């Protein structure tokens, strides 16, 4: 194999690889001989098919198979011999297929990983913020649970529905005078002025009395999930059945037992434990963000543009989706296209650099992800798909690259833990609001 470097520019590398035609032909002949031993063709005994017939029937597919394997082996050998670590999958282009006695030739293009310096963590100071779960937080959560489980009592007096009242209604939705799918329902409780319906739906029922009928006109939001209704005007024929008022249950042991718990104290304990878990996650996110900011200032190197392009592409796809459905952040929505692209390009480059830095630190410190940790991550992922757990496990078993998507975040967290141990950490108790106030990355 003859290897000729054709480009060495920054992180870009290109090579031309030439393999003698005799080498390729020898591999093809050997593979055809293997095929001939096993192939079964009508009119021939097993293993007795003439070589010319085997070549005629299988020569093209065998050459493709051998060529692919030869390229893979050659690329692997080239990278190992020259100690090259490509940033992404190298691009291979066949120049000559090695037919008619000509050498087999292909080009190889890639970006390599940069030299990544090890940051000096001496004197690094971090603050680990924490917060206690206040009784007010538990009380508020209990009230929300009670509200979600409230009952509705019929109001005997014949009066118009006002804000806060609940009107039990039947309705038929129509577009251009024709009922549409999902637009008809009966015995639906609608809180006047409440959330959960399209804008203008519940509001226009204010003042209705039981037995009254009314036709209202609404416009569906542009980002409505049913595409055929998004941004469209529709009418709803409403019939009020009964006027009701919401009644929150008394928060006592009987209420807790109706939810399958032993009593109120267990409810409070479970709510507090959940809040503590959320606070710990926020604390972790805060100290990790501060650490990454420090690393970003301490170490700088050239990022492979192919990796930045790929990261930016993922980010920009999300931005375009948010812009299309109207959920784009207000600050981003106010920016022009060029500024928005430049901002997220910087974010993509930061992410790539920090990801490479953490991966390199993990490699140098020989930080590994255990099989137990991967299994735990797989189980956690499987729990997101109730009833399909076995299918999730089979997917990861058959797709090693998918397992890498689990390994990466675990390794990153272990490297972050290692770096936090090297720093001088000060614990500080703050309010829950202060803990949640995580600043955006620069």
VEXGU-60495 format. One record per residue (C-alpha): residue number from 1; residue in one letter; z, x, y. Coordinates in Angstrom, 3 decimals, decimal comma, m for minus. Layout:
BEGIN
+-------+------+----------+----------+----------+
: rokol : doba :       up :     east :    north :
+-------+------+----------+----------+----------+
:   NUM :    A :        Z :        X :        Y :
...
+-------+------+----------+----------+----------+
This chain:
BEGIN
+-------+------+----------+----------+----------+
: rokol : doba :       up :     east :    north :
+-------+------+----------+----------+----------+
:     1 :    X :    0,000 :    0,000 :    0,000 :
:     2 :    X :   m1,058 :    1,411 :    3,364 :
:     3 :    X :    0,930 :    0,191 :    6,371 :
:     4 :    X :   m0,267 :    0,813 :    9,937 :
:     5 :    X :    1,896 :   m0,220 :   12,931 :
:     6 :    X :   m0,309 :   m1,891 :   15,549 :
:     7 :    X :    2,258 :   m3,072 :   18,125 :
:     8 :    X :    5,680 :   m1,889 :   19,217 :
:     9 :    X :    6,536 :   m3,694 :   22,437 :
:    10 :    X :   10,102 :   m4,721 :   23,181 :
:    11 :    X :   11,169 :   m6,754 :   20,166 :
:    12 :    X :    7,601 :   m7,479 :   19,076 :
:    13 :    X :    6,239 :   m5,725 :   16,017 :
:    14 :    X :    2,817 :   m5,922 :   14,334 :
:    15 :    X :    1,471 :   m4,205 :   11,232 :
:    16 :    X :   m1,750 :   m4,054 :    9,269 :
:    17 :    X :   m1,240 :   m3,861 :    5,518 :
:    18 :    X :   m4,040 :   m2,712 :    3,205 :
:    19 :    X :   m3,813 :   m2,886 :   m0,585 :
:    20 :    X :   m6,555 :   m1,357 :   m2,795 :
:    21 :    X :   m8,819 :   m3,928 :   m4,435 :
:    22 :    X :   m8,051 :   m2,385 :   m7,830 :
:    23 :    X :   m4,331 :   m3,238 :   m7,432 :
:    24 :    X :   m5,067 :   m6,869 :   m6,669 :
:    25 :    X :   m7,653 :   m7,092 :   m9,454 :
:    26 :    X :   m5,245 :   m5,532 :  m11,947 :
:    27 :    X :   m2,595 :   m8,149 :  m11,102 :
:    28 :    X :   m5,152 :  m10,949 :  m11,406 :
:    29 :    X :   m6,373 :   m9,690 :  m14,789 :
:    30 :    X :   m2,793 :   m9,423 :  m16,078 :
:    31 :    X :   m1,994 :  m12,953 :  m14,933 :
:    32 :    X :   m5,217 :  m14,313 :  m16,458 :
:    33 :    X :   m4,242 :  m12,667 :  m19,754 :
:    34 :    X :   m0,907 :  m14,486 :  m19,634 :
:    35 :    X :   m2,692 :  m17,763 :  m18,972 :
:    36 :    X :   m5,100 :  m17,118 :  m21,847 :
:    37 :    X :   m2,203 :  m16,734 :  m24,305 :
:    38 :    X :   m0,749 :  m20,132 :  m23,451 :
:    39 :    X :   m3,706 :  m22,270 :  m22,345 :
:    40 :    X :   m4,998 :  m25,075 :  m24,567 :
:    41 :    X :   m8,620 :  m26,116 :  m24,172 :
:    42 :    X :  m10,689 :  m28,495 :  m26,332 :
:    43 :    X :  m12,780 :  m26,617 :  m28,898 :
:    44 :    X :  m10,649 :  m23,469 :  m28,886 :
:    45 :    X :   m7,629 :  m22,433 :  m30,900 :
:    46 :    X :   m4,476 :  m21,540 :  m28,859 :
:    47 :    X :   m4,725 :  m17,956 :  m27,633 :
:    48 :    X :   m8,410 :  m17,671 :  m28,633 :
:    49 :    X :  m10,060 :  m18,927 :  m25,400 :
:    50 :    X :  m12,602 :  m16,318 :  m24,214 :
:    51 :    X :  m11,581 :  m14,374 :  m21,113 :
:    52 :    X :  m14,773 :  m15,471 :  m19,326 :
:    53 :    X :  m13,894 :  m19,144 :  m19,850 :
:    54 :    X :  m10,301 :  m18,616 :  m18,675 :
:    55 :    X :  m11,526 :  m16,819 :  m15,566 :
:    56 :    X :  m14,066 :  m19,537 :  m14,821 :
:    57 :    X :  m11,464 :  m22,296 :  m15,173 :
:    58 :    X :   m8,427 :  m20,623 :  m13,632 :
:    59 :    X :   m9,669 :  m17,585 :  m11,718 :
:    60 :    X :   m9,463 :  m19,164 :   m8,256 :
:    61 :    X :   m5,972 :  m20,621 :   m8,690 :
:    62 :    X :   m4,700 :  m17,416 :  m10,310 :
:    63 :    X :   m6,041 :  m15,324 :   m7,419 :
:    64 :    X :   m4,270 :  m17,610 :   m4,910 :
:    65 :    X :   m1,029 :  m17,378 :   m6,885 :
:    66 :    X :   m1,218 :  m13,593 :   m7,243 :
:    67 :    X :   m2,171 :  m13,126 :   m3,590 :
:    68 :    X :    0,790 :  m15,173 :   m2,376 :
:    69 :    X :    3,205 :  m13,221 :   m4,560 :
:    70 :    X :    1,646 :   m9,899 :   m3,506 :
:    71 :    X :    2,060 :  m10,753 :    0,172 :
:    72 :    X :    5,697 :  m11,748 :   m0,361 :
:    73 :    X :    6,478 :   m8,528 :   m2,231 :
:    74 :    X :    4,617 :   m6,382 :    0,295 :
:    75 :    X :    6,378 :   m7,940 :    3,278 :
:    76 :    X :    9,767 :   m7,562 :    1,600 :
:    77 :    X :    9,050 :   m3,917 :    0,767 :
:    78 :    X :    7,828 :   m3,172 :    4,300 :
:    79 :    X :   10,933 :   m4,700 :    5,902 :
:    80 :    X :   13,320 :   m2,901 :    3,540 :
:    81 :    X :   11,649 :    0,502 :    3,831 :
:    82 :    X :   11,602 :    0,371 :    7,627 :
:    83 :    X :   15,028 :   m1,316 :    7,904 :
:    84 :    X :   13,561 :   m4,168 :    9,927 :
:    85 :    X :   15,459 :   m7,417 :   10,455 :
:    86 :    X :   13,032 :  m10,101 :   11,672 :
:    87 :    X :   14,382 :  m12,674 :   14,110 :
:    88 :    X :   12,365 :  m15,443 :   12,436 :
:    89 :    X :    9,883 :  m15,816 :    9,596 :
:    90 :    X :    7,106 :  m13,210 :   10,090 :
:    91 :    X :    3,600 :  m14,523 :   10,706 :
:    92 :    X :    1,082 :  m13,441 :    8,061 :
:    93 :    X :   m2,684 :  m13,645 :    8,496 :
:    94 :    X :   m5,145 :  m12,676 :    5,765 :
:    95 :    X :   m7,964 :  m10,460 :    7,056 :
:    96 :    X :   m9,728 :   m9,701 :    3,762 :
:    97 :    X :   m9,104 :  m11,437 :    0,448 :
:    98 :    X :   m9,796 :   m8,424 :   m1,745 :
:    99 :    X :  m13,004 :   m9,828 :   m3,249 :
:   100 :    X :  m16,259 :   m8,011 :   m4,000 :
:   101 :    X :  m14,441 :   m4,729 :   m4,342 :
:   102 :    X :  m13,061 :   m4,798 :   m0,806 :
:   103 :    X :   m9,385 :   m3,923 :   m0,179 :
:   104 :    X :   m6,918 :   m6,756 :    0,293 :
:   105 :    X :   m5,819 :   m6,701 :    3,935 :
:   106 :    X :   m3,433 :   m8,791 :    6,026 :
:   107 :    X :   m1,637 :   m8,540 :    9,367 :
:   108 :    X :    2,053 :   m9,090 :    9,948 :
:   109 :    X :    3,517 :  m10,196 :   13,299 :
:   110 :    X :    7,171 :  m10,761 :   14,142 :
:   111 :    X :   10,016 :  m10,287 :   16,552 :
:   112 :    X :   12,905 :   m8,153 :   15,354 :
:   113 :    X :   16,583 :   m8,671 :   15,989 :
:   114 :    X :   17,806 :   m6,579 :   18,913 :
:   115 :    X :   20,489 :   m3,951 :   18,825 :
:   116 :    X :   23,648 :   m5,906 :   19,573 :
:   117 :    X :   26,573 :   m3,954 :   21,041 :
:   118 :    X :   30,122 :   m4,691 :   19,905 :
:   119 :    X :   32,170 :   m6,113 :   22,777 :
:   120 :    X :   35,358 :   m4,336 :   23,798 :
:   121 :    X :   38,043 :   m7,002 :   23,423 :
:   122 :    X :   40,840 :   m4,777 :   24,770 :
:   123 :    X :   42,690 :   m6,553 :   27,549 :
:   124 :    X :   40,995 :   m9,894 :   26,886 :
:   125 :    X :   43,250 :  m12,765 :   27,911 :
:   126 :    X :   42,925 :  m16,351 :   26,741 :
:   127 :    X :   44,944 :  m19,506 :   27,282 :
:   128 :    X :   45,544 :  m21,947 :   24,453 :
:   129 :    X :   46,093 :  m25,352 :   26,029 :
:   130 :    X :   47,994 :  m28,118 :   24,257 :
:   131 :    X :   49,257 :  m31,587 :   25,059 :
:   132 :    X :   51,891 :  m33,908 :   23,630 :
:   133 :    X :   51,065 :  m37,474 :   22,696 :
:   134 :    X :   52,818 :  m39,623 :   25,282 :
:   135 :    X :   54,337 :  m42,994 :   24,370 :
:   136 :    X :   51,986 :  m44,567 :   26,908 :
:   137 :    X :   48,993 :  m43,337 :   24,900 :
:   138 :    X :   50,344 :  m44,932 :   21,711 :
:   139 :    X :   51,210 :  m48,149 :   23,564 :
:   140 :    X :   47,693 :  m48,354 :   24,993 :
:   141 :    X :   46,123 :  m47,773 :   21,582 :
:   142 :    X :   48,358 :  m50,457 :   20,050 :
:   143 :    X :   47,280 :  m52,901 :   22,751 :
:   144 :    X :   43,622 :  m52,120 :   22,011 :
:   145 :    X :   44,167 :  m52,746 :   18,301 :
:   146 :    X :   45,808 :  m56,067 :   19,135 :
:   147 :    X :   42,939 :  m57,016 :   21,438 :
:   148 :    X :   40,368 :  m56,279 :   18,731 :
:   149 :    X :   42,294 :  m58,579 :   16,405 :
:   150 :    X :   42,976 :  m61,364 :   18,864 :
:   151 :    X :   42,428 :  m64,998 :   17,980 :
:   152 :    X :   40,837 :  m67,757 :   20,032 :
:   153 :    X :   42,574 :  m71,061 :   20,699 :
:   154 :    X :   40,656 :  m74,143 :   21,777 :
:   155 :    X :   41,423 :  m75,315 :   25,321 :
:   156 :    X :   42,056 :  m79,077 :   25,297 :
:   157 :    X :   41,385 :  m79,716 :   28,985 :
:   158 :    X :   37,796 :  m80,538 :   29,966 :
:   159 :    X :   37,128 :  m77,883 :   32,601 :
:   160 :    X :   34,387 :  m75,369 :   33,414 :
:   161 :    X :   34,547 :  m71,945 :   31,766 :
:   162 :    X :   35,767 :  m69,195 :   34,079 :
:   163 :    X :   35,883 :  m65,430 :   33,845 :
:   164 :    X :   38,083 :  m64,350 :   30,967 :
:   165 :    X :   37,566 :  m67,620 :   29,110 :
:   166 :    X :   35,666 :  m67,723 :   25,839 :
:   167 :    X :   32,878 :  m70,225 :   25,310 :
:   168 :    X :   31,818 :  m71,055 :   21,766 :
:   169 :    X :   28,049 :  m71,643 :   21,896 :
:   170 :    X :   24,832 :  m72,121 :   19,977 :
:   171 :    X :   21,750 :  m70,484 :   21,448 :
:   172 :    X :   18,024 :  m70,080 :   20,872 :
:   173 :    X :   16,216 :  m67,151 :   22,500 :
:   174 :    X :   12,544 :  m67,474 :   23,392 :
:   175 :    X :    9,885 :  m65,145 :   24,751 :
:   176 :    X :    6,880 :  m66,832 :   26,307 :
:   177 :    X :    8,229 :  m70,102 :   24,916 :
:   178 :    X :    8,317 :  m68,842 :   21,315 :
:   179 :    X :   11,610 :  m68,082 :   19,468 :
:   180 :    X :   11,952 :  m64,401 :   18,583 :
:   181 :    X :   13,640 :  m62,744 :   15,594 :
:   182 :    X :   17,383 :  m62,319 :   15,996 :
:   183 :    X :   17,504 :  m64,584 :   19,041 :
:   184 :    X :   19,086 :  m67,632 :   17,403 :
:   185 :    X :   22,762 :  m68,064 :   16,479 :
:   186 :    X :   25,475 :  m70,713 :   16,116 :
:   187 :    X :   29,236 :  m70,758 :   16,736 :
:   188 :    X :   29,209 :  m67,536 :   18,724 :
:   189 :    X :   32,224 :  m66,720 :   20,902 :
:   190 :    X :   31,098 :  m65,402 :   24,280 :
:   191 :    X :   33,627 :  m64,051 :   26,769 :
:   192 :    X :   32,584 :  m65,057 :   30,275 :
:   193 :    X :   31,990 :  m61,862 :   32,221 :
:   194 :    X :   32,754 :  m59,779 :   29,149 :
:   195 :    X :   30,825 :  m56,915 :   27,616 :
:   196 :    X :   28,823 :  m56,796 :   24,408 :
:   197 :    X :   25,772 :  m58,802 :   25,461 :
:   198 :    X :   22,668 :  m58,011 :   27,477 :
:   199 :    X :   23,177 :  m58,076 :   31,277 :
:   200 :    X :   23,207 :  m61,587 :   32,729 :
:   201 :    X :   23,729 :  m63,372 :   29,403 :
:   202 :    X :   27,471 :  m64,052 :   29,471 :
:   203 :    X :   27,619 :  m64,188 :   33,281 :
:   204 :    X :   25,223 :  m67,154 :   33,514 :
:   205 :    X :   27,431 :  m69,269 :   31,255 :
:   206 :    X :   30,212 :  m69,358 :   33,826 :
:   207 :    X :   30,927 :  m72,933 :   34,848 :
:   208 :    X :   29,670 :  m74,564 :   31,642 :
:   209 :    X :   31,758 :  m77,278 :   29,995 :
:   210 :    X :   31,928 :  m78,169 :   26,279 :
:   211 :    X :   28,943 :  m80,370 :   25,403 :
:   212 :    X :   26,858 :  m79,081 :   28,294 :
:   213 :    X :   23,417 :  m77,491 :   27,764 :
:   214 :    X :   21,796 :  m74,901 :   29,983 :
:   215 :    X :   18,714 :  m72,657 :   29,931 :
:   216 :    X :   19,189 :  m69,170 :   31,302 :
:   217 :    X :   16,716 :  m66,349 :   31,987 :
:   218 :    X :   17,507 :  m62,710 :   31,273 :
:   219 :    X :   15,645 :  m59,398 :   31,209 :
:   220 :    X :   16,244 :  m57,057 :   28,285 :
:   221 :    X :   17,135 :  m53,438 :   29,189 :
:   222 :    X :   14,341 :  m50,846 :   29,039 :
:   223 :    X :   16,236 :  m48,991 :   26,298 :
:   224 :    X :   16,849 :  m52,097 :   24,149 :
:   225 :    X :   16,708 :  m51,254 :   20,445 :
:   226 :    X :   14,081 :  m53,912 :   19,643 :
:   227 :    X :   10,995 :  m52,291 :   21,167 :
:   228 :    X :    9,087 :  m55,581 :   21,432 :
:   229 :    X :   11,826 :  m56,965 :   23,714 :
:   230 :    X :   12,635 :  m53,830 :   25,752 :
:   231 :    X :   12,119 :  m54,556 :   29,445 :
:   232 :    X :   10,870 :  m58,099 :   28,691 :
:   233 :    X :   11,992 :  m61,381 :   30,226 :
:   234 :    X :   13,290 :  m64,087 :   27,895 :
:   235 :    X :   14,991 :  m67,467 :   28,063 :
:   236 :    X :   18,001 :  m68,704 :   26,120 :
:   237 :    X :   18,726 :  m72,372 :   25,502 :
:   238 :    X :   22,516 :  m72,595 :   25,450 :
:   239 :    X :   24,710 :  m75,386 :   24,082 :
:   240 :    X :   28,450 :  m75,098 :   24,737 :
:   241 :    X :   30,510 :  m76,281 :   21,773 :
:   242 :    X :   34,072 :  m75,575 :   22,832 :
:   243 :    X :   36,119 :  m73,780 :   25,450 :
:   244 :    X :   38,564 :  m71,236 :   24,084 :
:   245 :    X :   41,021 :  m68,731 :   25,386 :
:   246 :    X :   41,823 :  m65,400 :   23,763 :
:   247 :    X :   45,351 :  m64,946 :   22,454 :
:   248 :    X :   46,475 :  m61,402 :   21,648 :
:   249 :    X :   48,754 :  m61,185 :   18,604 :
:   250 :    X :   52,351 :  m60,093 :   19,048 :
:   251 :    X :   52,666 :  m56,444 :   18,131 :
:   252 :    X :   55,348 :  m56,646 :   15,466 :
:   253 :    X :   55,856 :  m55,862 :   11,781 :
:   254 :    X :   54,022 :  m59,028 :   10,728 :
:   255 :    X :   50,959 :  m57,967 :   12,708 :
:   256 :    X :   51,091 :  m54,495 :   11,148 :
:   257 :    X :   51,356 :  m55,999 :    7,662 :
:   258 :    X :   48,275 :  m58,164 :    8,346 :
:   259 :    X :   46,409 :  m54,871 :    8,756 :
:   260 :    X :   47,707 :  m53,511 :    5,460 :
:   261 :    X :   50,523 :  m51,371 :    6,914 :
:   262 :    X :   54,261 :  m51,379 :    6,331 :
:   263 :    X :   55,256 :  m52,076 :    9,909 :
:   264 :    X :   54,909 :  m51,185 :   13,583 :
:   265 :    X :   56,533 :  m47,778 :   13,167 :
:   266 :    X :   53,872 :  m46,763 :   10,670 :
:   267 :    X :   51,198 :  m47,995 :   13,080 :
:   268 :    X :   52,663 :  m45,911 :   15,880 :
:   269 :    X :   52,908 :  m42,866 :   13,613 :
:   270 :    X :   49,285 :  m43,142 :   12,466 :
:   271 :    X :   48,044 :  m43,570 :   16,038 :
:   272 :    X :   50,087 :  m40,576 :   17,209 :
:   273 :    X :   48,777 :  m38,426 :   14,346 :
:   274 :    X :   45,199 :  m39,363 :   15,168 :
:   275 :    X :   45,747 :  m38,512 :   18,834 :
:   276 :    X :   47,348 :  m35,181 :   17,863 :
:   277 :    X :   44,275 :  m34,347 :   15,784 :
:   278 :    X :   42,002 :  m35,143 :   18,727 :
:   279 :    X :   44,139 :  m32,990 :   21,047 :
:   280 :    X :   43,932 :  m30,077 :   18,606 :
:   281 :    X :   40,157 :  m30,388 :   18,538 :
:   282 :    X :   40,054 :  m30,391 :   22,338 :
:   283 :    X :   42,334 :  m27,355 :   22,439 :
:   284 :    X :   40,068 :  m25,545 :   20,003 :
:   285 :    X :   36,963 :  m26,440 :   22,004 :
:   286 :    X :   38,603 :  m25,243 :   25,222 :
:   287 :    X :   39,692 :  m21,825 :   23,962 :
:   288 :    X :   36,370 :  m21,335 :   22,157 :
:   289 :    X :   34,446 :  m22,162 :   25,352 :
:   290 :    X :   36,569 :  m19,700 :   27,335 :
:   291 :    X :   36,025 :  m17,017 :   24,680 :
:   292 :    X :   32,264 :  m17,545 :   24,673 :
:   293 :    X :   32,184 :  m17,302 :   28,469 :
:   294 :    X :   33,978 :  m13,941 :   28,268 :
:   295 :    X :   31,629 :  m12,685 :   25,546 :
:   296 :    X :   28,628 :  m13,761 :   27,586 :
:   297 :    X :   29,869 :  m11,614 :   30,480 :
:   298 :    X :   30,850 :   m8,625 :   28,328 :
:   299 :    X :   27,659 :   m8,223 :   26,309 :
:   300 :    X :   24,016 :   m8,534 :   27,260 :
:   301 :    X :   20,865 :   m7,802 :   25,284 :
:   302 :    X :   17,299 :   m9,028 :   24,972 :
:   303 :    X :   16,983 :  m12,269 :   23,061 :
:   304 :    X :   13,969 :  m12,797 :   20,763 :
:   305 :    X :   11,737 :  m15,212 :   22,636 :
:   306 :    X :   10,680 :  m16,956 :   19,427 :
:   307 :    X :   14,314 :  m17,929 :   18,826 :
:   308 :    X :   14,771 :  m19,010 :   22,446 :
:   309 :    X :   11,583 :  m21,081 :   22,229 :
:   310 :    X :   12,822 :  m22,801 :   19,064 :
:   311 :    X :   16,254 :  m23,522 :   20,561 :
:   312 :    X :   14,747 :  m24,779 :   23,818 :
:   313 :    X :   12,367 :  m27,008 :   21,849 :
:   314 :    X :   15,291 :  m28,725 :   20,130 :
:   315 :    X :   17,171 :  m29,157 :   23,404 :
:   316 :    X :   14,125 :  m30,459 :   25,251 :
:   317 :    X :   13,353 :  m33,010 :   22,532 :
:   318 :    X :   16,827 :  m34,453 :   23,055 :
:   319 :    X :   16,382 :  m34,442 :   26,849 :
:   320 :    X :   13,069 :  m36,293 :   26,591 :
:   321 :    X :   14,610 :  m38,863 :   24,227 :
:   322 :    X :   17,519 :  m39,434 :   26,625 :
:   323 :    X :   15,142 :  m39,709 :   29,565 :
:   324 :    X :   13,010 :  m42,245 :   27,681 :
:   325 :    X :   15,942 :  m44,514 :   26,787 :
:   326 :    X :   17,615 :  m44,176 :   30,174 :
:   327 :    X :   20,699 :  m42,258 :   29,037 :
:   328 :    X :   19,946 :  m38,954 :   30,770 :
:   329 :    X :   22,884 :  m37,462 :   32,670 :
:   330 :    X :   22,802 :  m38,405 :   36,368 :
:   331 :    X :   22,795 :  m34,771 :   37,498 :
:   332 :    X :   19,853 :  m33,979 :   35,237 :
:   333 :    X :   18,006 :  m37,130 :   36,261 :
:   334 :    X :   18,159 :  m35,999 :   39,892 :
:   335 :    X :   16,423 :  m32,670 :   39,121 :
:   336 :    X :   12,692 :  m32,094 :   39,184 :
:   337 :    X :   10,900 :  m31,112 :   35,959 :
:   338 :    X :   10,658 :  m27,405 :   36,774 :
:   339 :    X :   14,340 :  m27,067 :   37,654 :
:   340 :    X :   15,457 :  m29,047 :   34,614 :
:   341 :    X :   13,338 :  m26,919 :   32,276 :
:   342 :    X :   14,618 :  m23,693 :   33,843 :
:   343 :    X :   18,252 :  m24,819 :   33,518 :
:   344 :    X :   17,932 :  m25,707 :   29,846 :
:   345 :    X :   15,904 :  m22,586 :   29,166 :
:   346 :    X :   18,911 :  m20,575 :   30,389 :
:   347 :    X :   21,212 :  m22,633 :   28,177 :
:   348 :    X :   18,916 :  m22,024 :   25,185 :
:   349 :    X :   18,930 :  m18,270 :   25,833 :
:   350 :    X :   22,722 :  m18,237 :   26,146 :
:   351 :    X :   23,112 :  m20,103 :   22,851 :
:   352 :    X :   20,741 :  m17,735 :   21,043 :
:   353 :    X :   22,491 :  m14,635 :   22,376 :
:   354 :    X :   25,965 :  m15,907 :   21,533 :
:   355 :    X :   24,818 :  m17,018 :   18,079 :
:   356 :    X :   23,320 :  m13,592 :   17,361 :
:   357 :    X :   26,406 :  m11,833 :   18,722 :
:   358 :    X :   28,809 :  m13,845 :   16,565 :
:   359 :    X :   26,592 :  m13,392 :   13,491 :
:   360 :    X :   26,441 :   m9,630 :   14,077 :
:   361 :    X :   30,207 :   m9,391 :   14,510 :
:   362 :    X :   30,633 :  m11,329 :   11,280 :
:   363 :    X :   28,277 :   m8,923 :    9,504 :
:   364 :    X :   30,013 :   m5,816 :   10,840 :
:   365 :    X :   33,463 :   m7,168 :    9,968 :
:   366 :    X :   32,250 :   m8,416 :    6,584 :
:   367 :    X :   33,457 :  m11,941 :    7,335 :
:   368 :    X :   32,289 :  m14,169 :    4,491 :
:   369 :    X :   32,046 :  m17,898 :    3,848 :
:   370 :    X :   33,601 :  m18,751 :    0,502 :
:   371 :    X :   32,194 :  m21,197 :   m2,036 :
:   372 :    X :   35,317 :  m23,317 :   m1,553 :
:   373 :    X :   34,603 :  m23,578 :    2,184 :
:   374 :    X :   30,987 :  m24,544 :    1,525 :
:   375 :    X :   32,070 :  m27,153 :   m1,033 :
:   376 :    X :   34,545 :  m28,602 :    1,465 :
:   377 :    X :   31,785 :  m28,810 :    4,104 :
:   378 :    X :   29,471 :  m30,507 :    1,606 :
:   379 :    X :   32,176 :  m33,044 :    0,756 :
:   380 :    X :   32,743 :  m33,740 :    4,432 :
:   381 :    X :   29,010 :  m34,253 :    4,937 :
:   382 :    X :   28,818 :  m36,514 :    1,881 :
:   383 :    X :   31,589 :  m38,733 :    3,280 :
:   384 :    X :   29,258 :  m39,604 :    6,144 :
:   385 :    X :   27,050 :  m41,465 :    3,650 :
:   386 :    X :   29,244 :  m43,851 :    1,636 :
:   387 :    X :   27,705 :  m44,711 :   m1,718 :
:   388 :    X :   25,200 :  m41,846 :   m1,497 :
:   389 :    X :   27,587 :  m38,944 :   m2,086 :
:   390 :    X :   25,848 :  m37,788 :   m5,278 :
:   391 :    X :   22,455 :  m37,774 :   m3,553 :
:   392 :    X :   23,866 :  m35,635 :   m0,747 :
:   393 :    X :   25,240 :  m33,073 :   m3,217 :
:   394 :    X :   21,913 :  m32,966 :   m5,072 :
:   395 :    X :   20,085 :  m32,412 :   m1,788 :
:   396 :    X :   22,180 :  m29,353 :   m0,948 :
:   397 :    X :   21,934 :  m28,054 :   m4,518 :
:   398 :    X :   18,137 :  m28,196 :   m4,482 :
:   399 :    X :   17,729 :  m26,921 :   m0,886 :
:   400 :    X :   19,431 :  m23,553 :   m0,280 :
:   401 :    X :   18,199 :  m23,560 :    3,319 :
:   402 :    X :   20,146 :  m26,775 :    3,899 :
:   403 :    X :   23,314 :  m25,020 :    2,761 :
:   404 :    X :   22,720 :  m22,438 :    5,490 :
:   405 :    X :   23,117 :  m25,233 :    8,050 :
:   406 :    X :   26,670 :  m25,642 :    6,723 :
:   407 :    X :   27,384 :  m21,926 :    6,357 :
:   408 :    X :   26,431 :  m21,074 :    9,966 :
:   409 :    X :   29,070 :  m23,176 :   11,767 :
:   410 :    X :   31,788 :  m22,113 :    9,289 :
:   411 :    X :   30,973 :  m18,432 :    9,801 :
:   412 :    X :   30,910 :  m18,894 :   13,567 :
:   413 :    X :   34,364 :  m20,483 :   13,558 :
:   414 :    X :   35,754 :  m17,678 :   11,380 :
:   415 :    X :   34,375 :  m15,044 :   13,752 :
:   416 :    X :   35,834 :  m16,935 :   16,706 :
:   417 :    X :   39,229 :  m16,953 :   14,942 :
:   418 :    X :   38,914 :  m13,188 :   14,405 :
:   419 :    X :   38,163 :  m12,603 :   18,100 :
:   420 :    X :   40,991 :  m14,857 :   19,260 :
:   421 :    X :   43,395 :  m12,775 :   17,175 :
:   422 :    X :   42,230 :   m9,666 :   19,065 :
:   423 :    X :   42,909 :  m11,263 :   22,438 :
:   424 :    X :   46,154 :  m11,769 :   24,298 :
:   425 :    X :   46,733 :  m15,511 :   24,011 :
:   426 :    X :   49,106 :  m17,479 :   26,240 :
:   427 :    X :   50,142 :  m20,994 :   25,221 :
:   428 :    X :   50,265 :  m23,585 :   27,984 :
:   429 :    X :   51,171 :  m27,263 :   27,776 :
:   430 :    X :   49,137 :  m29,595 :   29,977 :
:   431 :    X :   48,489 :  m33,309 :   30,250 :
:   432 :    X :   45,970 :  m34,980 :   27,976 :
:   433 :    X :   43,663 :  m35,487 :   30,954 :
:   434 :    X :   43,783 :  m31,801 :   31,850 :
:   435 :    X :   43,176 :  m30,837 :   28,228 :
:   436 :    X :   40,064 :  m33,013 :   28,077 :
:   437 :    X :   38,635 :  m31,486 :   31,260 :
:   438 :    X :   36,416 :  m28,868 :   29,598 :
:   439 :    X :   34,088 :  m27,314 :   32,171 :
:   440 :    X :   30,368 :  m27,137 :   31,499 :
:   441 :    X :   28,875 :  m23,793 :   30,457 :
:   442 :    X :   27,217 :  m21,842 :   33,245 :
+-------+------+----------+----------+----------+
